[in-house]
Amino acid sequence: MAGEPLVLVVEDEPAQREVLAYNIRAEGFDVITASAGDEALITVRETPPDVIVLDWMLPHVSGIEVCRQLKMASDTSKIPVIMLSARSEETDKVRGLETGADDYITKPYSVAELLARLRTQLRRVRPSTVGERLEYEDIAVDLTEHRVYRSGEPLSLGPTEFRLLTALMERPGRVWSREQLLDRVWGRDIYVDSRTVDVHVGRLRKALKVGEAGDPIRTVRGAGYSLG
């Protein structure tokens, strides 16, 4: 299904990594994995996830250092990080959170607890996964009823334009490349030419024009599209 939240699991122990990936996929999320800190940093930049589940003890680059680097970079600073660690001392937890981790879970932990914490973080960055309402300036999207309004007027959008608008509205101001929008709107397992994104953005722009309302979608030359 297109548009499922993407979770990056960073864990060097193969059996634990597979257990985490299996259970997160069973919740309906997409999962990618990394087994080392340096691999995780590369993966995040190539395929930005919605949430990162990050083990503290990793080869090459520690989880703490991975978290620090991600939170210092403007393009990755808002990706939630759930830190996993066998370190249960209060000082370790404080260090993890001060480095920028959004949550901290001590091993051993229950899978149910991890999934609950994961859903909490996803609710922050992907409200569409929990059936909420999205709003940006005079545009409102009712995700439960699949309706779109601008200045209170209902708009008629096709299913692809609806998913495209939802993706843009989840993170206003973020510049999405065509490839990222293809993954988010069409899905990672479907081949669609990147120029298709331009066609649907054009249709969405046309649908959003109500009265004197301006075009809220910004084209960033050489980079992609942004809402606002």
N, C-alpha and C positions, 0 to 999 in steps of 0.2 A: 504494500500500500504506500502511495506517495506521501511524503510529508511526515513520516514517523520521526519522533525525536531520535537524535543520534547520541549515543553514549560511548565515550572512550574509556576502556578499562586498561589501566597501566599496572601490571603485576608480573613480577619476574618468575614466580613459581607456577609452572605450567598447569598443574591440576587445579590450583586455586583460581587461576585466570579463566580456565574453561568452565568451572562451576559458576563463577560470577557472570560470564558471558551468557551461559545457558539460561540462568534464572532471569537475567535482565531481558533477554530476547523473549522469554516466556511471558513477560509483561506487555509485550507488543512493541518494544523499542528496537531500533537498529543498534548494532554493537560493532565497534572496531576495537582492536587490541594492540597493545605495545608491551614489550617485555623488558625495556630499559628506559632510563630517563632521557637519554639523547634521542632515542627512537620516538619517544612520546612528543618531544618538542618539534621534531620534523613532521610527525603525523598531524599535530594540531594545526600547523601552518598549511599543510597540503589539504586537509579535510577537517575544517573547524567543527568540533562537536558541540552539542548543546550543553552537555555536562561531562565532567571528567571524574572518574573514580580512580584515585591515585594512591598507590602504596608508598609509604615513607621510605622503606629500605629497598633501593634499586641499584643495580650495577651502573657504573660509569657516571651517572648524574643522579643524585638523591632526589626523592620525591619533594623534599623541602625546597631544593634548588630549582626543580622544575616549576613548582608552584610560584616561587619568587620571580622567576623569569617571565612566566605567563602573566602574572599580575602587574608587572612593570611595563609590559608592552601594551600600547593603547588598543591594538586590534584584538587582543586576547584577554584583556583585563576583566571583562565582564562575564567570561565563561565560568560558571560555578565549578568549584573544585571540592570534592568530598575526599578528605584524607583518611586513609586506612593505616593503622599503626599498632604494633604490639606494645608500644610505649604507652603505659597507662598513667604515668606520673602527671600531676597537674601542670608542672612546668613544661612538659613536652607538649601537652594539649595547647597551652597558652602560646608556645612557640609556633606550633602549626597554624593556629588561628591568626597570630600576628604576622605570619608570613603571607597571609592572604587567603588561606583555606576558608571556604564558606561553611564547612561542617567537618567534624572530626569524629571518627568511629574507632573505638579500641577493639583490637582482636583479643579473644575470639568474639564474634558478633553473630547475630542471627540474620539470615538472608532477608527475613520479613522486615527487620529493622532497617537494613540497608535500602531495601526497595521503598520503604516509607520515606526515608530521608531523600532518596533519589526523586521521588514524585514531588516532594516539597520544593526542591531546587528547580525542577522542570516547570512547576507552576509559576515560578518567578520569571523564567525566560521564555517559556512557551505556553502562555495562557490558553492557547487553542487546544492543548491536550486535555484540559479539564472543563471544556465547554463554557468558557466565559465570554464576556463582551469586550471587544477591542474598540478603542476610540483614539482618533488622531485628528486634532483640530475639529473640523466640521464633519468628519467622516466617522461613521459608527458601523461596526460589524457585529451582528448577532450570530454567534457561532452555533447556538442551539437550533435556531430556525433557518440558518443559512440565508439571512437577509442583510442587505447593505443599504445604508442611508447616507445622504449628504445634505446637510442643512435641513434635516428632517424629511427630505424627499426620498422615497424608495427608488433604488436603482435596479436595473436588470443586468445581471452579470452571468456569463456562462460559468460552468464548474471550474475550468482552468483559470479564468480571470479571478474567480472567487478565491481559489487557493493562492494565487499569485499576490493578490491584495493582502490576504491574511499573513503571508510570509513577510511582506514589506512592513505591515503594521505592527508585527510583533517586536520589531527593533527599528523604530524610526531613526533616521540619521545614519544608519549603517549602510555602507555601500556593498551590494551583493554583486558578485561576478555572474556572468551568464551560466557558468558551470555550477555555481552554488545554487542558483535558482532552479536549474534543471534537476539537481539532486533533491531539493526541498519540495518542488511542486510536482514534478513528473515521477520522481523516484530514481534510486540508484541502479535499478535493474532494467531500466527502459532506455533504449537508445533514441534520442531525439536530437536533431541538429540544433546547435546553439542559436542559429538565426530564428528558430521557432520562438525563442524567448522574446526577441524584438517584435515579432508579429503580435504576440499576446499582450505585451506591454502597450503596444499601439491600440489594441482593442480596449484594454483597461482604461487607458487615458481617455478614449472617446466616451466610454461608459460613465466615467467620473465627472464629465463636464455637465454641470447643471447650472443653467442661468449664466451668471457672471463669474461663477467659481473658476478659479485658476487651476492649472495643472500641478498637482502635488508631487508628481514623480519627477525626480531629477536624474538626468543622464550624465554620468561621470565618464568623460571621454577616456577610453582605454581601460576602464575599470568595471563599469556595469551600471547598476541602477540603485537609487536610494529614494526613500519616501521622506521628503523634506531635506 
